[in-house]
Amino acid sequence: MKSKKINNLNFYHKMAELVAIANRGVHMALEENRKKKIPVVFYMMKKIYYRMPDGKITMKSPFKKK
């Protein structure tokens, strides 16, 4: 499927603004979680990793199972 090219400069400015807002929100959430010592969960190369508050990265979930 070929994507359609958009030639509206205002559209690109609005999208850049939305991406900046989203990035700020993610940064704020990560910082808040770091302060609360909540691990960061991320996915890379089809595997789930956890970055612990001390900086250690592990594949073992630190979260309690129900």
C-alpha positions in Angstrom: 0.0 0.0 0.0 1.4 3.4 -1.0 0.9 6.3 1.4 -0.5 9.6 0.2 1.9 12.6 0.4 0.5 15.6 2.3 1.7 19.0 1.2 0.1 21.0 4.0 2.9 22.7 6.1 0.4 23.6 8.9 -0.4 19.9 9.3 3.3 19.1 9.8 3.6 21.9 12.4 0.6 20.6 14.3 2.0 17.0 14.2 5.4 18.2 15.4 3.6 20.0 18.3 1.6 16.9 19.2 4.7 14.7 19.2 6.5 17.2 21.4 3.6 17.2 23.9 3.5 13.4 23.9 7.3 13.2 24.5 7.1 15.6 27.4 4.3 13.5 28.9 6.3 10.3 28.6 9.4 12.0 30.1 7.3 13.3 33.0 5.7 9.9 33.6 9.1 8.1 33.6 10.5 10.7 36.0 7.6 10.3 38.4 7.9 6.5 38.2 11.6 6.8 38.9 10.9 8.8 42.0 8.4 6.2 43.2 10.9 3.4 42.4 8.7 1.8 39.8 10.6 -0.2 37.1 10.5 0.9 33.5 9.1 -1.7 31.2 10.2 -1.8 27.6 10.1 -4.1 24.6 13.1 -4.7 22.3 13.8 -7.3 19.7 10.7 -9.3 20.6 11.6 -9.5 24.3 10.3 -7.7 27.4 12.9 -6.0 29.7 12.6 -4.2 33.0 14.9 -1.4 34.0 15.0 -1.4 37.8 15.3 1.8 39.9 19.0 1.0 40.5 19.6 1.0 36.7 19.9 -2.8 36.4 18.1 -4.3 33.4 16.5 -7.7 33.7 14.1 -9.9 31.8 12.5 -11.2 35.1 9.3 -9.4 36.0 9.6 -7.5 39.3 5.8 -7.3 39.6 3.7 -9.6 41.7 1.4 -12.1 40.0 -2.2 -12.2 41.0 
